[in-house]
């Protein structure tokens, strides 16, 4: 998520192979919960 601080989210999303709409959701989860926010519940 470091790249999102200095680069446009659309560019980072394209590099990651995810949609422009998806990346901000993941970034918000990471900012709120850290790496645990990016895991699926079991």
PDBQT receptor file of N, H, CA, C and O in Angstrom, charges set to zero:
ATOM      1  N   UNK A   1       0.814  -1.197   0.000  1.00  0.00    +0.000 N 
ATOM      2  CA  UNK A   1       0.000   0.000   0.000  1.00  0.00    +0.000 C 
ATOM      3  C   UNK A   1       0.862   1.267   0.000  1.00  0.00    +0.000 C 
ATOM      4  O   UNK A   1       0.351   2.380  -0.125  1.00  0.00    +0.000 OA
ATOM      5  N   UNK A   2       2.137   1.082   0.138  1.00  0.00    +0.000 N 
ATOM      6  H   UNK A   2       2.552   0.177   0.239  1.00  0.00    +0.000 HD
ATOM      7  CA  UNK A   2       3.050   2.226   0.107  1.00  0.00    +0.000 C 
ATOM      8  C   UNK A   2       2.949   2.983  -1.218  1.00  0.00    +0.000 C 
ATOM      9  O   UNK A   2       3.015   4.212  -1.242  1.00  0.00    +0.000 OA
ATOM     10  N   UNK A   3       2.790   2.249  -2.309  1.00  0.00    +0.000 N 
ATOM     11  H   UNK A   3       2.736   1.251  -2.289  1.00  0.00    +0.000 HD
ATOM     12  CA  UNK A   3       2.715   2.901  -3.623  1.00  0.00    +0.000 C 
ATOM     13  C   UNK A   3       1.540   3.857  -3.728  1.00  0.00    +0.000 C 
ATOM     14  O   UNK A   3       1.607   4.833  -4.476  1.00  0.00    +0.000 OA
ATOM     15  N   UNK A   4       0.459   3.598  -2.990  1.00  0.00    +0.000 N 
ATOM     16  H   UNK A   4       0.404   2.805  -2.382  1.00  0.00    +0.000 HD
ATOM     17  CA  UNK A   4      -0.742   4.438  -3.062  1.00  0.00    +0.000 C 
ATOM     18  C   UNK A   4      -0.499   5.828  -2.482  1.00  0.00    +0.000 C 
ATOM     19  O   UNK A   4      -1.268   6.753  -2.742  1.00  0.00    +0.000 OA
ATOM     20  N   UNK A   5       0.547   5.975  -1.712  1.00  0.00    +0.000 N 
ATOM     21  H   UNK A   5       1.172   5.223  -1.501  1.00  0.00    +0.000 HD
ATOM     22  CA  UNK A   5       0.829   7.281  -1.106  1.00  0.00    +0.000 C 
ATOM     23  C   UNK A   5       1.445   8.254  -2.091  1.00  0.00    +0.000 C 
ATOM     24  O   UNK A   5       1.285   9.467  -1.954  1.00  0.00    +0.000 OA
ATOM     25  N   UNK A   6       2.155   7.727  -3.088  1.00  0.00    +0.000 N 
ATOM     26  H   UNK A   6       2.285   6.742  -3.199  1.00  0.00    +0.000 HD
ATOM     27  CA  UNK A   6       2.899   8.616  -3.986  1.00  0.00    +0.000 C 
ATOM     28  C   UNK A   6       2.450   8.538  -5.436  1.00  0.00    +0.000 C 
ATOM     29  O   UNK A   6       2.894   9.338  -6.259  1.00  0.00    +0.000 OA
ATOM     30  N   UNK A   7       1.582   7.597  -5.763  1.00  0.00    +0.000 N 
ATOM     31  H   UNK A   7       1.222   6.947  -5.094  1.00  0.00    +0.000 HD
ATOM     32  CA  UNK A   7       1.174   7.406  -7.149  1.00  0.00    +0.000 C 
ATOM     33  C   UNK A   7      -0.340   7.363  -7.261  1.00  0.00    +0.000 C 
ATOM     34  O   UNK A   7      -1.026   7.033  -6.294  1.00  0.00    +0.000 OA
ATOM     35  N   UNK A   8      -0.864   7.691  -8.430  1.00  0.00    +0.000 N 
ATOM     36  H   UNK A   8      -0.306   7.958  -9.216  1.00  0.00    +0.000 HD
ATOM     37  CA  UNK A   8      -2.323   7.613  -8.623  1.00  0.00    +0.000 C 
ATOM     38  C   UNK A   8      -2.837   6.184  -8.400  1.00  0.00    +0.000 C 
ATOM     39  O   UNK A   8      -2.226   5.210  -8.841  1.00  0.00    +0.000 OA
ATOM     40  N   UNK A   9      -3.950   6.089  -7.719  1.00  0.00    +0.000 N 
ATOM     41  H   UNK A   9      -4.446   6.880  -7.361  1.00  0.00    +0.000 HD
ATOM     42  CA  UNK A   9      -4.522   4.777  -7.407  1.00  0.00    +0.000 C 
ATOM     43  C   UNK A   9      -4.833   4.003  -8.682  1.00  0.00    +0.000 C 
ATOM     44  O   UNK A   9      -4.687   2.781  -8.702  1.00  0.00    +0.000 OA
ATOM     45  N   UNK A  10      -5.256   4.677  -9.738  1.00  0.00    +0.000 N 
ATOM     46  H   UNK A  10      -5.375   5.670  -9.721  1.00  0.00    +0.000 HD
ATOM     47  CA  UNK A  10      -5.563   3.982 -10.986  1.00  0.00    +0.000 C 
ATOM     48  C   UNK A  10      -4.330   3.266 -11.536  1.00  0.00    +0.000 C 
ATOM     49  O   UNK A  10      -4.442   2.161 -12.066  1.00  0.00    +0.000 OA
ATOM     50  N   UNK A  11      -3.167   3.879 -11.415  1.00  0.00    +0.000 N 
ATOM     51  H   UNK A  11      -3.076   4.777 -10.984  1.00  0.00    +0.000 HD
ATOM     52  CA  UNK A  11      -1.931   3.253 -11.905  1.00  0.00    +0.000 C 
ATOM     53  C   UNK A  11      -1.561   2.047 -11.051  1.00  0.00    +0.000 C 
ATOM     54  O   UNK A  11      -1.181   1.003 -11.579  1.00  0.00    +0.000 OA
ATOM     55  N   UNK A  12      -1.670   2.185  -9.748  1.00  0.00    +0.000 N 
ATOM     56  H   UNK A  12      -1.980   3.034  -9.318  1.00  0.00    +0.000 HD
ATOM     57  CA  UNK A  12      -1.340   1.080  -8.848  1.00  0.00    +0.000 C 
ATOM     58  C   UNK A  12      -2.311  -0.076  -9.075  1.00  0.00    +0.000 C 
ATOM     59  O   UNK A  12      -1.900  -1.237  -9.084  1.00  0.00    +0.000 OA
ATOM     60  N   UNK A  13      -3.585   0.231  -9.256  1.00  0.00    +0.000 N 
ATOM     61  H   UNK A  13      -3.918   1.174  -9.249  1.00  0.00    +0.000 HD
ATOM     62  CA  UNK A  13      -4.578  -0.816  -9.496  1.00  0.00    +0.000 C 
ATOM     63  C   UNK A  13      -4.263  -1.571 -10.782  1.00  0.00    +0.000 C 
ATOM     64  O   UNK A  13      -4.348  -2.798 -10.811  1.00  0.00    +0.000 OA
ATOM     65  N   UNK A  14      -3.903  -0.862 -11.836  1.00  0.00    +0.000 N 
ATOM     66  H   UNK A  14      -3.833   0.135 -11.813  1.00  0.00    +0.000 HD
ATOM     67  CA  UNK A  14      -3.568  -1.515 -13.103  1.00  0.00    +0.000 C 
ATOM     68  C   UNK A  14      -2.368  -2.438 -12.940  1.00  0.00    +0.000 C 
ATOM     69  O   UNK A  14      -2.361  -3.544 -13.480  1.00  0.00    +0.000 OA
ATOM     70  N   UNK A  15      -1.360  -1.999 -12.206  1.00  0.00    +0.000 N 
ATOM     71  H   UNK A  15      -1.365  -1.101 -11.768  1.00  0.00    +0.000 HD
ATOM     72  CA  UNK A  15      -0.178  -2.824 -11.973  1.00  0.00    +0.000 C 
ATOM     73  C   UNK A  15      -0.513  -4.080 -11.168  1.00  0.00    +0.000 C 
ATOM     74  O   UNK A  15       0.072  -5.140 -11.386  1.00  0.00    +0.000 OA
ATOM     75  N   UNK A  16      -1.461  -3.952 -10.235  1.00  0.00    +0.000 N 
ATOM     76  H   UNK A  16      -1.937  -3.090 -10.057  1.00  0.00    +0.000 HD
ATOM     77  CA  UNK A  16      -1.841  -5.072  -9.380  1.00  0.00    +0.000 C 
ATOM     78  C   UNK A  16      -2.857  -5.993 -10.052  1.00  0.00    +0.000 C 
ATOM     79  O   UNK A  16      -3.131  -7.089  -9.562  1.00  0.00    +0.000 OA
ATOM     80  N   UNK A  17      -3.409  -5.544 -11.169  1.00  0.00    +0.000 N 
ATOM     81  H   UNK A  17      -3.186  -4.654 -11.567  1.00  0.00    +0.000 HD
ATOM     82  CA  UNK A  17      -4.388  -6.365 -11.872  1.00  0.00    +0.000 C 
ATOM     83  C   UNK A  17      -5.761  -6.367 -11.225  1.00  0.00    +0.000 C 
ATOM     84  O   UNK A  17      -6.512  -7.333 -11.356  1.00  0.00    +0.000 OA
ATOM     85  N   UNK A  18      -6.092  -5.284 -10.523  1.00  0.00    +0.000 N 
ATOM     86  H   UNK A  18      -5.481  -4.499 -10.416  1.00  0.00    +0.000 HD
ATOM     87  CA  UNK A  18      -7.415  -5.158  -9.901  1.00  0.00    +0.000 C 
ATOM     88  C   UNK A  18      -8.097  -3.903 -10.438  1.00  0.00    +0.000 C 
ATOM     89  O   UNK A  18      -7.450  -3.049 -11.042  1.00  0.00    +0.000 OA
ATOM     90  N   UNK A  19      -9.391  -3.798 -10.218  1.00  0.00    +0.000 N 
ATOM     91  H   UNK A  19      -9.917  -4.492  -9.727  1.00  0.00    +0.000 HD
ATOM     92  CA  UNK A  19     -10.124  -2.653 -10.733  1.00  0.00    +0.000 C 
ATOM     93  C   UNK A  19      -9.813  -1.391  -9.939  1.00  0.00    +0.000 C 
ATOM     94  O   UNK A  19      -9.363  -1.451  -8.795  1.00  0.00    +0.000 OA
ATOM     95  N   UNK A  20     -10.058  -0.269 -10.559  1.00  0.00    +0.000 N 
ATOM     96  H   UNK A  20     -10.424  -0.220 -11.488  1.00  0.00    +0.000 HD
ATOM     97  CA  UNK A  20      -9.865   1.035  -9.923  1.00  0.00    +0.000 C 
ATOM     98  C   UNK A  20     -10.783   1.175  -8.711  1.00  0.00    +0.000 C 
ATOM     99  O   UNK A  20     -10.430   1.839  -7.736  1.00  0.00    +0.000 OA
ATOM    100  N   UNK A  21     -11.956   0.553  -8.771  1.00  0.00    +0.000 N 
ATOM    101  H   UNK A  21     -12.243   0.014  -9.563  1.00  0.00    +0.000 HD
ATOM    102  CA  UNK A  21     -12.916   0.622  -7.659  1.00  0.00    +0.000 C 
ATOM    103  C   UNK A  21     -12.509  -0.272  -6.492  1.00  0.00    +0.000 C 
ATOM    104  O   UNK A  21     -12.834   0.023  -5.342  1.00  0.00    +0.000 OA
ATOM    105  N   UNK A  22     -11.806  -1.350  -6.778  1.00  0.00    +0.000 N 
ATOM    106  H   UNK A  22     -11.542  -1.589  -7.712  1.00  0.00    +0.000 HD
ATOM    107  CA  UNK A  22     -11.441  -2.324  -5.744  1.00  0.00    +0.000 C 
ATOM    108  C   UNK A  22     -10.296  -1.831  -4.851  1.00  0.00    +0.000 C 
ATOM    109  O   UNK A  22     -10.330  -2.022  -3.635  1.00  0.00    +0.000 OA
ATOM    110  N   UNK A  23      -9.305  -1.211  -5.440  1.00  0.00    +0.000 N 
ATOM    111  H   UNK A  23      -9.277  -1.055  -6.428  1.00  0.00    +0.000 HD
ATOM    112  CA  UNK A  23      -8.111  -0.846  -4.683  1.00  0.00    +0.000 C 
ATOM    113  C   UNK A  23      -8.392   0.097  -3.507  1.00  0.00    +0.000 C 
ATOM    114  O   UNK A  23      -7.837  -0.129  -2.432  1.00  0.00    +0.000 OA
ATOM    115  N   UNK A  24      -9.214   1.133  -3.646  1.00  0.00    +0.000 N 
ATOM    116  H   UNK A  24      -9.664   1.317  -4.520  1.00  0.00    +0.000 HD
ATOM    117  CA  UNK A  24      -9.483   1.983  -2.480  1.00  0.00    +0.000 C 
ATOM    118  C   UNK A  24     -10.128   1.226  -1.312  1.00  0.00    +0.000 C 
ATOM    119  O   UNK A  24      -9.893   1.559  -0.151  1.00  0.00    +0.000 OA
ATOM    120  N   UNK A  25     -10.938   0.211  -1.621  1.00  0.00    +0.000 N 
ATOM    121  H   UNK A  25     -11.129  -0.059  -2.565  1.00  0.00    +0.000 HD
ATOM    122  CA  UNK A  25     -11.544  -0.604  -0.559  1.00  0.00    +0.000 C 
ATOM    123  C   UNK A  25     -10.451  -1.348   0.198  1.00  0.00    +0.000 C 
ATOM    124  O   UNK A  25     -10.445  -1.377   1.428  1.00  0.00    +0.000 OA
ATOM    125  N   UNK A  26      -9.520  -1.953  -0.556  1.00  0.00    +0.000 N 
ATOM    126  H   UNK A  26      -9.525  -1.929  -1.556  1.00  0.00    +0.000 HD
ATOM    127  CA  UNK A  26      -8.431  -2.679   0.083  1.00  0.00    +0.000 C 
ATOM    128  C   UNK A  26      -7.539  -1.742   0.877  1.00  0.00    +0.000 C 
ATOM    129  O   UNK A  26      -7.101  -2.074   1.979  1.00  0.00    +0.000 OA
ATOM    130  N   UNK A  27      -7.268  -0.559   0.312  1.00  0.00    +0.000 N 
ATOM    131  H   UNK A  27      -7.623  -0.289  -0.583  1.00  0.00    +0.000 HD
ATOM    132  CA  UNK A  27      -6.414   0.409   1.009  1.00  0.00    +0.000 C 
ATOM    133  C   UNK A  27      -7.057   0.852   2.315  1.00  0.00    +0.000 C 
ATOM    134  O   UNK A  27      -6.375   0.976   3.333  1.00  0.00    +0.000 OA
ATOM    135  N   UNK A  28      -8.355   1.090   2.292  1.00  0.00    +0.000 N 
ATOM    136  H   UNK A  28      -8.909   0.989   1.465  1.00  0.00    +0.000 HD
ATOM    137  CA  UNK A  28      -9.063   1.484   3.504  1.00  0.00    +0.000 C 
ATOM    138  C   UNK A  28      -8.993   0.381   4.560  1.00  0.00    +0.000 C 
ATOM    139  O   UNK A  28      -8.763   0.659   5.737  1.00  0.00    +0.000 OA
ATOM    140  N   UNK A  29      -9.189  -0.854   4.144  1.00  0.00    +0.000 N 
ATOM    141  H   UNK A  29      -9.376  -1.080   3.188  1.00  0.00    +0.000 HD
ATOM    142  CA  UNK A  29      -9.093  -1.976   5.083  1.00  0.00    +0.000 C 
ATOM    143  C   UNK A  29      -7.688  -2.071   5.675  1.00  0.00    +0.000 C 
ATOM    144  O   UNK A  29      -7.525  -2.307   6.872  1.00  0.00    +0.000 OA
ATOM    145  N   UNK A  30      -6.676  -1.885   4.827  1.00  0.00    +0.000 N 
ATOM    146  H   UNK A  30      -6.808  -1.693   3.854  1.00  0.00    +0.000 HD
ATOM    147  CA  UNK A  30      -5.294  -1.949   5.296  1.00  0.00    +0.000 C 
ATOM    148  C   UNK A  30      -5.011  -0.803   6.275  1.00  0.00    +0.000 C 
ATOM    149  O   UNK A  30      -4.395  -1.016   7.320  1.00  0.00    +0.000 OA
ATOM    150  N   UNK A  31      -5.460   0.412   5.936  1.00  0.00    +0.000 N 
ATOM    151  H   UNK A  31      -5.961   0.585   5.088  1.00  0.00    +0.000 HD
ATOM    152  CA  UNK A  31      -5.239   1.561   6.814  1.00  0.00    +0.000 C 
ATOM    153  C   UNK A  31      -5.937   1.384   8.162  1.00  0.00    +0.000 C 
ATOM    154  O   UNK A  31      -5.431   1.837   9.189  1.00  0.00    +0.000 OA
ATOM    155  N   UNK A  32      -7.095   0.727   8.160  1.00  0.00    +0.000 N 
ATOM    156  H   UNK A  32      -7.506   0.359   7.326  1.00  0.00    +0.000 HD
ATOM    157  CA  UNK A  32      -7.874   0.541   9.380  1.00  0.00    +0.000 C 
ATOM    158  C   UNK A  32      -7.386  -0.635  10.223  1.00  0.00    +0.000 C 
ATOM    159  O   UNK A  32      -7.281  -0.526  11.445  1.00  0.00    +0.000 OA
ATOM    160  N   UNK A  33      -7.086  -1.770   9.564  1.00  0.00    +0.000 N 
ATOM    161  H   UNK A  33      -7.171  -1.859   8.571  1.00  0.00    +0.000 HD
ATOM    162  CA  UNK A  33      -6.815  -2.999  10.289  1.00  0.00    +0.000 C 
ATOM    163  C   UNK A  33      -5.432  -3.600  10.043  1.00  0.00    +0.000 C 
ATOM    164  O   UNK A  33      -5.108  -4.651  10.597  1.00  0.00    +0.000 OA
ATOM    165  N   UNK A  34      -4.622  -2.951   9.228  1.00  0.00    +0.000 N 
ATOM    166  H   UNK A  34      -4.885  -2.097   8.778  1.00  0.00    +0.000 HD
ATOM    167  CA  UNK A  34      -3.308  -3.510   8.894  1.00  0.00    +0.000 C 
ATOM    168  C   UNK A  34      -3.469  -4.731   8.006  1.00  0.00    +0.000 C 
ATOM    169  O   UNK A  34      -4.496  -4.885   7.344  1.00  0.00    +0.000 OA
ATOM    170  N   UNK A  35      -2.474  -5.594   7.984  1.00  0.00    +0.000 N 
ATOM    171  H   UNK A  35      -1.640  -5.469   8.522  1.00  0.00    +0.000 HD
ATOM    172  CA  UNK A  35      -2.500  -6.771   7.125  1.00  0.00    +0.000 C 
ATOM    173  C   UNK A  35      -3.684  -7.694   7.435  1.00  0.00    +0.000 C 
ATOM    174  O   UNK A  35      -4.179  -8.385   6.545  1.00  0.00    +0.000 OA
ATOM    175  N   UNK A  36      -4.129  -7.708   8.664  1.00  0.00    +0.000 N 
ATOM    176  H   UNK A  36      -3.727  -7.147   9.388  1.00  0.00    +0.000 HD
ATOM    177  CA  UNK A  36      -5.271  -8.550   9.037  1.00  0.00    +0.000 C 
ATOM    178  C   UNK A  36      -6.532  -8.147   8.273  1.00  0.00    +0.000 C 
ATOM    179  O   UNK A  36      -7.399  -8.988   8.038  1.00  0.00    +0.000 OA
ATOM    180  N   UNK A  37      -6.646  -6.900   7.889  1.00  0.00    +0.000 N 
ATOM    181  H   UNK A  37      -5.942  -6.217   8.080  1.00  0.00    +0.000 HD
ATOM    182  CA  UNK A  37      -7.809  -6.433   7.126  1.00  0.00    +0.000 C 
ATOM    183  C   UNK A  37      -7.845  -6.954   5.716  1.00  0.00    +0.000 C 
ATOM    184  O   UNK A  37      -8.869  -6.831   5.044  1.00  0.00    +0.000 OA
ATOM    185  N   UNK A  38      -6.753  -7.536   5.240  1.00  0.00    +0.000 N 
ATOM    186  H   UNK A  38      -5.921  -7.636   5.785  1.00  0.00    +0.000 HD
ATOM    187  CA  UNK A  38      -6.694  -8.051   3.879  1.00  0.00    +0.000 C 
ATOM    188  C   UNK A  38      -6.888  -9.551   3.792  1.00  0.00    +0.000 C 
ATOM    189  O   UNK A  38      -6.840 -10.122   2.703  1.00  0.00    +0.000 OA
ATOM    190  N   UNK A  39      -7.105 -10.188   4.919  1.00  0.00    +0.000 N 
ATOM    191  H   UNK A  39      -7.144  -9.724   5.803  1.00  0.00    +0.000 HD
ATOM    192  CA  UNK A  39      -7.318 -11.638   4.923  1.00  0.00    +0.000 C 
ATOM    193  C   UNK A  39      -8.811 -11.943   4.905  1.00  0.00    +0.000 C 
ATOM    194  O   UNK A  39      -9.631 -11.143   5.355  1.00  0.00    +0.000 OA
ATOM    195  N   UNK A  40      -9.140 -13.102   4.382  1.00  0.00    +0.000 N 
ATOM    196  H   UNK A  40      -8.474 -13.752   4.016  1.00  0.00    +0.000 HD
ATOM    197  CA  UNK A  40     -10.524 -13.544   4.367  1.00  0.00    +0.000 C 
ATOM    198  C   UNK A  40     -10.860 -14.201   5.697  1.00  0.00    +0.000 C 
ATOM    199  O   UNK A  40     -10.023 -14.906   6.260  1.00  0.00    +0.000 OA
ATOM    200  N   UNK A  41     -12.059 -13.987   6.206  1.00  0.00    +0.000 N 
ATOM    201  H   UNK A  41     -12.739 -13.414   5.748  1.00  0.00    +0.000 HD
ATOM    202  CA  UNK A  41     -12.448 -14.668   7.452  1.00  0.00    +0.000 C 
ATOM    203  C   UNK A  41     -12.565 -16.161   7.197  1.00  0.00    +0.000 C 
ATOM    204  O   UNK A  41     -12.965 -16.594   6.116  1.00  0.00    +0.000 OA
ATOM    205  N   UNK A  42     -12.214 -16.930   8.200  1.00  0.00    +0.000 N 
ATOM    206  H   UNK A  42     -11.889 -16.578   9.077  1.00  0.00    +0.000 HD
ATOM    207  CA  UNK A  42     -12.279 -18.397   8.022  1.00  0.00    +0.000 C 
ATOM    208  C   UNK A  42     -13.595 -18.957   8.503  1.00  0.00    +0.000 C 
ATOM    209  O   UNK A  42     -13.816 -20.165   8.427  1.00  0.00    +0.000 OA
TER     210      UNK A  42
